[in-house]
């Protein structure tokens, strides 16, 4: 009897609520749900083929692209495929951790500037719980030192070739021949301060071990000289813009924008060449013995100490030469007219044009770009992680009022005066009281 009742109840449940069984069967046959269950269990490798097929079917689906990118990065594959998927996934509803994974993709590709931006954005937006199981601080520090911890796996073929190759002394294998690299004038005897990795730093170009790395460094150095020329020309045009006639201003503005674009391209070129130089030298030092590394570091430290001592001696010599000649009081009174002493209060006024905890909105960026044609925009990040944008650096409050009025007419209607003492932000009234204005 009991068995009959149980069977009857089961059949009634099936008849009255067939959706219950349909839902269970559907969940079991749903590839997306299966893949997500694998992710929940940490089976990222097994989930990748599922998400690859799903992204192929629905290429614009943000959630599917996020899971594909996440699985690839979690399995130490921060590849171009992972980067593309994560970029497609970005949106208001996407998990904030997508920024962390995307940063690793740029980091693995030696694009340190983009990587730092995404690490910072993740740090700003993520909660403590979301950061807890990440390597954010470690990876961010490595990125700031331009160190790439993501290395491609060595294949079996590469292992076989390595074993068959006869051992060659490291110094002889990649020694630089003088005729291989042409050193431009001004670089040969310069201090370069080139950080190869966390322990190795070059002070002179003759410390390079690899000809191709040195060539890349020379290209970066030359590009920096060109960038300096572009920057100087842009500054001159900004000054010219202020006094130009109305019909000339548009032409000057167009030239400035072209120079800004050229400067951006030149910066990219510099970063790429320095990265190439760094990678070649890192390869040398990864193969070097601990004794070789220790000896080199000691020599570099001794060279730095010597340079520091020479600079200090030169500074003292200059101070000695600048010592004033002591004249009799009566002669001093006759030679120097009495003037009120100028007191350096350390007060500086700046015009604040914006403050954002994230990337400024597009319309603000367009406004800043327009304003940057005629004024240099400075920025700094305060203790709360907010990026503050300012123009001007004025010594008097009256000058600050005048510039505030000009900036408002140039489009920033809510621009206001901010006061700083010795680089620290202070209330405006306090600054005026200190300055006696």
Secondary structure, 3 states (H helix, E strand, C coil): CHHHHHHHHHHHHHHHCHHHHHHHHHHHHCHHHHHHHHHHCCCHHHHHHHHHHHHHHCCCCHHHHHHHHHHHHHCCCCCHHHHHHHHHHCCCCCCCHHHHHHHHHHHHCCCHHHHHHHHHHHHHHCCHHHHCCCCHHHHHHHHHCCCCCCCCCCCHHHHHHHHHCCCCCHHHHCCCCHHHCCCCCCCCCCCCCEECCCCCEECCHHHCCCHHHHHHHHHHHHHHHHHHHHHHHHHHHHHHHHHCCHHHHHHHHHHHHHHHHHHHHHHHHHHHHHHHHHHHHHHHHHHCCHHHHHHHHHHHHHHHHHHHHHHHHHHHHHHHHCCCCCCCHHHHHHHCCCCCCCCCCCEEEEEEEEEECCCCCHHHHHHHHHHCCCCCEEEEECCCCCEEEEEEEECCHHHHHHHHHHHHHCCCCCCEEEEEECCEEECHHHHHHHHCC
